[in-house]
Structures are given as C-alpha cells and as structure tokens.
Amino acid sequence: MSGSSEYAQYEDDPPPCDRTHQPPRPPPFGRTALLSKHALGDDAPEYGWWRAPDGTTQGAFLRTPPYPVLLSRMPEAAADALAATLAGLEGATTGANGAQATALAFAAAWQRRTGAVPRIDETNRLYRLVELTPPSPAPPGRARPATEADRDLLIEWLGAFAVELSEVASDHASAVDDRLTYGGHTLWEADGVPVSLAGITRTVAGMARVAPVYTPLPLRTRGYAAAVTAAVSRAALDSGAEEVLLFTDLANATSNALYQRIGYRPVEDHVRLSFV
C-alpha cells in the first residue's frame, strides 16, 4: 500500500485496490453503506476498490478510523488481499462491517495475519422498499421536514440514539448540520410537538438509505416510527431515489416486522464484528 494520502494500492497479486473519490459503478445494494458514508464527506476516509484480473470491479471498502472497515460484497481473494494490505498499517481497523460472508472472510484473513480474534457484535438485515404501504390508520399527527429551529432537538435525539446502540462517540452537530442542508431529517409531530425522527442519506447512484429512526422511549409503541419512516421513504422517492434501503438489527423483532408492514423486503444479512 502506498503511503500517500491520495492513493492506496495492493502491491502484489491480486490486482490493485485503488483509493479514489469516485465510487465504482454500477453499485449493488450491498454498497449502500459505503456510498452514503462517502457522500457525507467524513474526515480523511480511505475509499477504494478491488479489480479482478479481467478489469471488472468486484469489491469496495471504506476505512475511517476508529470505525470498523466497511466492506461491500467481494470475492474471498479480495478480502484476503485487503487484510494483507491493512495489516501493515498501525491502528488499521478495530473490526469489520459488511455482508456476512464477506465480513467473515475478511475476519478470517485478518486473524491469520494478526492473531486478532473476531467477535460478532451485531447482525443486521438490509431491506429495500418494494411497495410503500403507509400505516392505516396513521397515528395522530403529521410529518414535516426538520428545520434549523429543530437543530438542538436533533442533536439531542441522535446522541440518545447513539447511547442506546453503544456507538463510538461522534460529532452529531456536524451530522445534523449536513443533513439540514438537503432535508435529511423528517419529524413526526403530534399536537405540534415532535415525537419521532427518521433520517435519510443523500441519494447516491440512485439509492437513498433511511437512518436513523428514533422515538424517545416514553413515546414508543404508538405507531410514530412506522409513520415517520413511511413519510421519509415517500419523500426520498419523490426526490428521485430509485431505491430506498434501510438496515435493522436482526435481534429486534419489532423493527423487522414494522418495516415489512410498510413495504420493505429483505435483501441480505450483514455483520458488524470487532477484533479482540
């Protein structure tokens, strides 16, 4: 791997994994996390892809320490080559996040090279919207785009959501400010008071992804999450997204059932793992 901040390359067989600001196309659904993270403009991310001997792009990754490396679907040879490349870097990655087969292949290669043992922290399911079916009857209230006046509330709710998920601390203010520039948060409000939130990524390569969906604990089980998710999904379609996607924690039966009721269907399972 080159030491340049602008370019990274596998120096051995298999062929190069190039770091670039242009994602490979056309992307499958499995690259939604990479594309949406890339579009956010995170500080100094390393984004690259792997080309097979025939020149076709068959895998991609995004590395933004201290987060786990994000992986698209890729052949085992590409996962092994990526592990070989990253193993030579100090603090290269704390884990991996991607489609189950790919993440496990990368983890096995990483363990062979570093001795670090992979531990599965979470299994997620990727869904795509097939036919939007808003809840009927809808809960009291209405959806509206979040505005600058909601900034403090959005920061508070994103922080609370991150605590629930035990996520690495991050700059929620920066994320909120970015999403306010393109209508990336939708609120459901009842009696004029916000009661639930759904976010949406920018549309990249025709795809937008719903994230996060959050309702404060005292306001749950009232149908607000389903309603606001349907509303933000409709807004994404109306804004030109060809595909609307979302991830759920596979262990959360409630959310998996909810999203299927409003028209989402499973695509594939992903795992997030850490190295110990």
N, C-alpha and C positions, 0 to 999 in steps of 0.2 A: 504494500500500500504506500502510495506517495505521501510524503509529509506535508504537502501543500494543503492549505485550507480550501482550495478551489477544486481539487481533483483527487480521487482515490481510485486505485486500480489493483486488481488481483495480478500479481506478477508471475504466476505460474498457471499451468493448466488447472481448471478450465478457464475460458476466455474472460475478458475484462468485465469488471463491475464498475461502471463509470459514475462518479459523483457529478451531478448536474442540477440545474434549476428547471429542467424540462422533464416532466414525468413521461414514462413510456406509454404509448397508446396503441391500440385501444385498451383501456384498463378493465379487468373483470371486477365484479362486485367485491371480490376479496381484497382489492386495493383501496377500498373507500377510506380506511383509517389513515393510510399513508398520504393519500391525496388531500384529505381535509386538513391534516396536520401541516402538510407542506404549504397549503394555501394560507394558513394562519400566520406564516412568517415567523416561526419560533426562532429564538436567538441561535445562530450558527448551527443549524441542523446539518447533518450529513445525509444526503439522499442519493441513492444510486441504484443501478440495476445490473442484472447479470444477463449476458448474451450467450446463447448456445453456440456451438461451432458453426451452425448454419446461419448465424447472424440474427436469429429471432430473439426477442426479449422474453425471458421466461421466469423472471423473478425480480423483486424490488425490495429495498429496505430503507428505513429511516432511523437514524440514530441521533437522539437528543439527550445526552446525559443530564440528570441522573435517571431518566426514564428507561425502561426496558427497550431493547431494539424492536422496532415494528417491522414485521415481515409480511410480504404478500405470499401467495402460494408460489412455490418454486420447487424444482426437482431436488432430490437429495444431494446431487453433486454441487448444486449452487449453495445449499445450506452448509455443506461441508467446507466449501471454499470461503464462504463468508466467515465462518467460525475461525478458519485458519488465518484470515486477514485480521480480524478484530482481536484475536488472541495476542497479537504482538503489540497492542496498544494498552497503555496504563489506564485503568478505570474504564475499559471499553464499554462494558454493559453490565447491568445488575440483573438482567433477565431477558426474557423474550415474550413477544405478544404477536400471535398470528393464527392462521388456520391450524387446526390441531395437528395434522400430520407434519406440516412444515415446522411448526414450533418445536415439536418433539424431535424431529430430525436434527434441527439446529442445536437443541439442548444436548442430544447425544454426542454430536460432534464437539460441542464446547466442553463437555465433561471429559472426552478423550484427550483433549488438548490442554486443559487447565486443571482437571481434577475436581472442579466445582460440581456439586450435586444439584440437579434441578428439582424444584419443588413447585407443584401446580398450586397457584394461589386462587385462581378463579377460572371457571369455564363459562364462556359467553356464547350466545347464539346470534348469528347475523340473520336479520329478516329484511325482506323487500316488500314494498307496498304493491299489492296486486289489484285490489279494488277497494277504494276508500269507502268505509261504511261508518259514518259518524254515529255515536251512541244515540239511541232513541228509546225513551225520551232523554233529551240532554239535561244535564244538571242546571240549576238556576244560574243565571249569569250570561256572560258573553266573552268572546275572545277579542283581544286587541294587541297591536304591536307594542312592545315596550319602548319607552322613550327615555330621553336624558333625565327626566324627572324621576324615573324608576331606578336610576343608577345605584344608589345606596342599597336599595332592597335587593337588586340583582346580585351585587357583591356579597351581601349577607347570605342569600339563599345558596349561591354557588359554594360559599365557604362551608355552610352547613351540610350541603350535599357531599362535599369532599370529605368532611369529617366522618359522615356515615359510611363512606366507602373506604376509609382509612388510606386516602390517597396522599401522595407526596405533596407537601405544601407548594402552592404556586401563586402566581400573581393574578388573582381573579379580577382585579380592577382593570388590568390591561386587556384581559379576555372580554370583559364586559364592554369596554370602550370600542374594541374592534367590532364586536357584533352590533353595537348600536349604529355603526356606520352603514350597515346594509339590512337592518331589520331582522337580525339574527336571533331575537328572543320574542316569544309570544307569551302573553299573560292571559289567564282566565280570571275574570273578576266577578264577584258576586256582591250585589249591593254597593258597587263602586269600589270594592276592596279587593286587591289581588289575592288569589287563593292558590294558584298553581302556575307553574312555569314550564315551557318547553322551548328548547333551543334548536337551531338548525345551522348547519355549516353552510359556507358558500357553495354554490353549485360549481363543481369541477368535473370536466369530462362528462357532463350530462347528469351527474349524480349529486344528490344532497343527502346528508345524514342527520337524523334527529338525535340531538344530545345537548344537554341533559334533559331529563324530565324530572321535575321535583315538585312535591307538595309538602308543606310543613306537616309534621306528624299529627297535630290536633285536627287537621283538615282532611285527612285521608279517608278512604272508603266512601266518598261521596260522589265519585264519578268525575271529579275535576281533571284528573290526569288523562283519562281517556278523551275527554272533550278537548283539552288543550293540545293533545298530541294529534287528534284529527284536524284541529284548526291549523296547526303549524304545517302539517302534511299537505293540506289543501293549499296553503299559501305557497309552499315550495313548488307544487305542480303548476299553480297559476303564474309563478315567476319563471317557468320554463324548464324546471328539472324534469328529466325523462325518467329517472329512477329516484325513489325516496327509500332510504335504508335506515335501519337502526339496530343497535346491539342490546341484548338483555342478558342479565345474569341468569344462567341456566338453572341455578338453585332457587330462583324466585318464581314460583309457580304462578303467583298473582299477576306479575307483569307479563309473563309469557302468554297467559290466557287473555289478558287485556288487549295486547297488541294484535293478537289473532282475531279477536272480535271486531276490531275496526279495520281489518283488511290486510294485515301483514302476514307473510308466509315465510317459513324457514328457508334459508339458503345453505348455511354451513355452520359448524361449531368452531369456535376459537378458544385458545387457552392463553392465559397470562401466567407466566411462571417466573420464579426468581432462582438465583443461584446461591447456594449456601455452602 
